[in-house]
Amino acid sequence: MGQSRLPSYSYDTSTGQYRDSRTGRFIKEHVVYDTMQNRIDDASSRMNAYADAMIAGDVSVEDWRQAMIVELRRGHVQMAMLGAGGNRRLSNDPELAAEVWGRAGFRLKEEYGWLNNFADEIAAGKLSPAQIKMRMKMYSEKVWTSYHDGKRVSMRKAGKTKRRRIAKDDEGTCKDCKRFEGMGWVDIDDPALPPPGVKSVCRSRCRCTEEYGTDAKAA
């Protein structure tokens, strides 16, 4: 398992990477990703516990829905903040914070709409316990999109103008992710290149990352 939290850190705006404040060294990307995955796993465990209680009849569908709202809000806020460079950076840059939180709010609005439909189907008895648990997994994993949203806003603020997809390129890489990687460098806000996990058949299971650069680097 990776670390449950990042060590004491600072954020390097030019590279979009965290530094260990004690050593000055960059924190390796896998440590950041392990940190995020651990948070997602923790949230998933709590969500599954809520679902188990609902399926057993110990809590109502509405109580479960409200608990899910709390978890979704916490997850998207944490991931957006981590992608953008952490709480300190957002606190010191109100303009950046406004855009990051605005995008997180947009994601949450979408999630709440799907959650309401999900709750209605459960209340109507349209889903089996297995189907409920399968769909639950997608909610916890979808918070990755807020990390990538926060990172993109942060990188644009730091002067980056280009973005490209980096796929795993193994047998588990879906056709859409391969296509997005094949686009190469695009304008940083080009809507044709969605964040990992969006508009791909792998959906919330996406393992892609993104690289940011300038016009000179992408030439």
C-alpha positions, 0 to 999 in steps of 0.5 A: 500500500502507498502512503495514506498522506503526502509528507510535508510538501511544497508545490512546484508550479512550473512542473506541477509536482510536489516537493518534499519540504524536508529534502527538496526532492520531488515526490514521485508521481506514484506516491501522489497516485497511491495517496489518492488511491488510498483515499478512494479506497477508504471512501469506497469502504465507507460507501459499501458499508452504507450500501450494506446497511441499506440492503439489510434494511437498517437505513432508508434509501434516503439516509443512504443517499445523504451519506453518499452526497457527503462522501462524493463532496469530500472526495471531489473536493480533496481530489480537486485540491490535490490536483491544483497544488494543495490547500495552501496554493488555493488559499494564496490564489483566490482566482485559481481557487474560484475556477477549481471549485467551480469545476468541482461543483460542476462535477458534483452537480452531475454526480448528484443527478446520477445519484438521485436516479440511482436512488429512485431505481433502488427505491422502486426495487429495480436493482439487485444487491449485486447491481447496487454494489457494482454501480457503487464502485463507479462513484468512488472511482469517478473522483479521479476526474476532479484531480485532473480538472484541478491539475489542468486549471493549475497548469494553465495558471502556471503558463502551460498551453498544451496537454496530451494523454499518456496511456498505459499501452498494455492489454488493459488499455481501452480503444478510446484511451489509445485514440486519445493518446494518438491525438498527441499535443493539443491546446490545454483546454481543447474539449476534444481531449477529455480528462482520463475516465471521461468519454472512454469505455473504461470510464472510472477504471481509466489508468491514463495520466496527462502531461503538460507543456508549452508550444515550444515543447509540443513543436 
